[in-house]
Amino acid sequence: MTNAPPPKLRVLLVEDDADTLAATLKLLEALGHWATGVKSAEAAISRFFEGAFDVVMVDIGLPALSGHDLAERLLRDYRVPVIFVTGQAQPAKPMAGTAWLRKPYTVEQLTEALALAA
């Protein structure tokens, strides 16, 4: 008996640190996912449209509009799964429809978060 391979996802990554953005995009692609990245919540809103992405990975500490505010908007308007990728500790009561991936994370932790969001 073999396990089914994890689904290949279309990921929108929102990360304001250029090095982290580039490294995470490479990692997602190495894991077989299609990924694109933007550096702000505002850019994510202009780039996002219904059905284009399976999951959104977002840093919380973004300039201007925060990752938390972006997640609230996406969950309200599109109901797309959101993975917070941050150095902050997970809150006692996470926002519904979201997963938490604390930096620094392992490839296994990233894979698990993506599998939960799929």
SVG drawing of the C-alpha trace seen along z (x, -y; Angstrom):
<svg xmlns="http://www.w3.org/2000/svg" viewBox="-17 -52 35 54">
<polyline fill="none" stroke="black" stroke-width="0.4" points="0.0,0.0 1.4,-3.4 0.5,-6.8 -0.9,-9.2 1.5,-12.0 0.6,-15.3 -1.4,-17.6 0.6,-20.2 -0.7,-23.6 -0.8,-27.0 0.7,-29.2 0.7,-33.0 3.5,-34.0 3.4,-37.4 6.7,-38.3 8.4,-41.7 12.0,-40.4 13.4,-39.9 15.8,-37.1 13.2,-35.2 10.7,-35.6 13.2,-34.2 14.3,-31.3 10.8,-30.3 9.7,-30.4 12.6,-28.2 11.7,-25.8 8.0,-25.6 9.0,-24.9 11.5,-22.3 8.6,-20.6 6.6,-20.5 4.3,-23.5 3.6,-26.4 4.3,-29.6 4.5,-33.3 5.4,-36.0 4.7,-39.6 6.2,-42.0 3.0,-43.6 -0.5,-42.8 -1.7,-45.5 0.2,-43.8 -1.4,-40.5 -4.9,-42.0 -4.3,-43.3 -2.8,-40.0 -5.4,-37.8 -8.6,-36.6 -11.1,-33.8 -9.7,-30.4 -6.2,-31.4 -4.5,-30.1 -5.1,-27.1 -3.4,-28.7 -1.9,-32.0 1.2,-32.1 1.6,-35.4 4.0,-37.1 2.2,-38.9 4.6,-41.8 4.1,-43.5 4.4,-47.2 1.1,-49.2 -1.6,-46.5 -0.7,-43.6 -0.8,-40.0 -3.5,-39.5 -5.7,-42.1 -5.0,-40.6 -6.0,-37.1 -9.2,-38.5 -10.1,-40.0 -9.2,-36.9 -11.1,-34.6 -14.1,-36.9 -14.2,-37.5 -12.7,-34.2 -12.5,-31.6 -9.0,-30.6 -6.8,-28.8 -4.2,-31.1 -0.9,-30.0 0.7,-32.6 4.5,-32.4 6.0,-34.4 8.5,-34.5 5.6,-35.3 4.2,-32.6 0.9,-31.1 -2.0,-32.8 -4.1,-30.7 -7.1,-31.1 -5.9,-31.1 -8.1,-32.7 -10.5,-30.2 -9.3,-29.0 -5.7,-29.6 -2.6,-27.6 0.6,-28.8 4.1,-28.2 6.7,-29.7 10.0,-30.9 12.5,-29.3 10.7,-26.2 11.8,-22.8 10.8,-21.4 8.7,-18.9 6.8,-21.6 6.2,-23.5 5.0,-20.3 2.7,-19.5 1.2,-23.1 0.6,-22.9 -1.0,-19.4 -3.4,-20.8 -4.3,-23.7 -4.9,-21.6"/>
</svg>
